[in-house]
Amino acid sequence: MAYSQTIPQTVAVAPGVTLLMLPEPRFKRARVSMLADLPLDEGRAARSLLLDVLEQGSARHPGRVALAQAEQAAYGARVMMGRGSAMERHRTRLGIEVVGQRFLPEGEVVLPPALALAGSLWQEPWRGDQGELFRAEIVDRERELLLQRIRERIDHRSEWAEERFLQHLCPDEPLGLLSWGSEEDVLAVTMDDMERERLRLLNEAEVLVLAIGPLQADDLLPWLREMFPGDRKPWQPPAQELREAGELRMVREELDLDQAQFHMGFRLPPPPDPQQRAALQVANVIFGGGVTGRLFRVVREERSLAYGIGSMLRPRKGLMTVAAGIDANAADEVQDAVLEQWQDLVQQGPTPEEMSTAMVAILDRLAAVADDAGSLGAFHQREFHRGTHLTPAAWAEHLQAVTPEQVAQAASLWKADLRYLLAPESKA
């Protein structure tokens, strides 16, 4: 099986701004993804509203119609924005996608106008007719839409349950905070707040730019250096907040719903090196990763205790979490079954069949990374933020070296910290 051996070119653009280049002429489209990170602080509500307002137009392209026309003029270029939390960071995204130069008529170019379009959204806001920082009618409309999304969160039961679970699991940690703040926070945002956060994105955010496809660093550097000043003073992310598990806590909340939502949180020490990270990944896949994991096979299929169940890792944060849809009356049985499968993995280790099945699943996904620009970019973005900077081929070597003993050792470091249950309302 072949794995990508591409090592990204790393370019320091400005203080706190890094460009990762993966020139790949085999892809038909070039993708540029900008990730700008700031803390989950009191400015996150203003940044959330700001992004909704900025994507409505710029001084150069006033309005959604003008933006769409500019994209079409650049042979169907796409400019995308988004925001949310990434672990304990508030992340703002700016994405650009254009067709490769070799597919264009002679003399035509699309990357420069697409970059200019994207940059104008952040650098040249669509100001009000009377000199207001932003157009009041757009701010009012987008504020109401954001408030509506905040109020409607509770209608998405599984997402609401995960949100509440993380707030209880990490009550005094940024991971438990909402990326857009509260209704009160959004209502209090002023245009001055939004302008301050716009300037913080340009001058203070920690920025990672990933460029993949038929393009070179020289295609981007003039634009990036014009966008981010050389004298900027970037935010320095603090060390990851970690906490040891105490005695297993139990939290039950009630809501009008049919299917109870069950979550368990385990604390673990972040793996210190790639080999232990690989062993942890294999342990999680065997434990609860997909339909071949123990949780699905045993808890759902054999014992019929869950409608669906699985686990996921947040290794840099030191967390492994389990999520399931269950009958509320089965919560204790589900908890016991989860703990039983965990302890069996620790004490007996994985079977040869489990090792083989997990390895095939993980390595197949790793091999597929090279076939898609989005997947390849996401892989190297994770590597950058982990600080490991390995290729898929290097990760494959670590994974293939994982032993059953290492899997059991990785699972032995998990410590149960919280059981959360969102259950149907009790009948009077």
C-alpha angles and dihedrals in degrees: 000000000000122000129191113266094184114138111201119235108241119212125182102219101176136332106309094003119107128179119207110196124198107173104199113169091182091073116086095215134045117227127198117186122185118196114191115188129197130161123280088252136138090289095066095090091053091047091050093052091041093059092050089052097044094055090060092073147299136237088264094046108026109197140004093279092056090048092050091049091052090051092050091048087057091059095268099318115174127217116189135179133190144157141201142118125303107193102301097345133089104231127200117193131204116182131187126187125182137168116263118267093242091064094056129092114263112282095018123120129185108173098071095052091043091052091047090051092050094045093050091062091062101029104037110039120194099255127203122267091249094048097272114159090243135005107277095213091055094046091050093048096046092045090056092047091050091049089050091053090049092050093047095054091093090061090066096071101189093047091046091051092051090048093051091044092055091047090056094040093050104023097158098031131090091242088071094055125100111246092226099038125230132313088260091053093052093046090053095052113117130194088252088057091051093049091049091053092046089057091045090056090055098038108027112022122108100240130200118185118194117194119186133171136030099353141089135226091253088062090063110028099080090051094046094047090050091049098047118044120229092231096055119135107218127207113258109221110228123234113286111274109240130181132188120235118255128192111327108274125210123211125178124184128176133221138159100273140123103223121047118230116224125194134175126189125205124190121217137168111261108254109259098212140024095259093056089043089055092049090050091051092052091047091054093048091051092046102045113337108128133313094322093056122104094245093058096039097045109022096039107023104032101031101025091221097135139036089216133349139176145144136236137192133231094179098171088055092044097242138130114182135190124207128188142164108227147153105273092230090061095057095108092047091049091049091050091048093050092049091045093054091046093051092046090053089051097045103034100024125216122312120245089251091053091050092049095046094046093047093051091050095048096043093046090056091046092052091049091056091083093056097065129049093214093052092045091050093048090050094054092042089058091046091052094051092044090051092229099108094194128154124236088254091055091048090051089057092052092047094049089053094056113117130203088248091056090050092053091046092051092051091048089066094062115105121193110236110163142014113198126188127186101195136179115271113276113252115240 
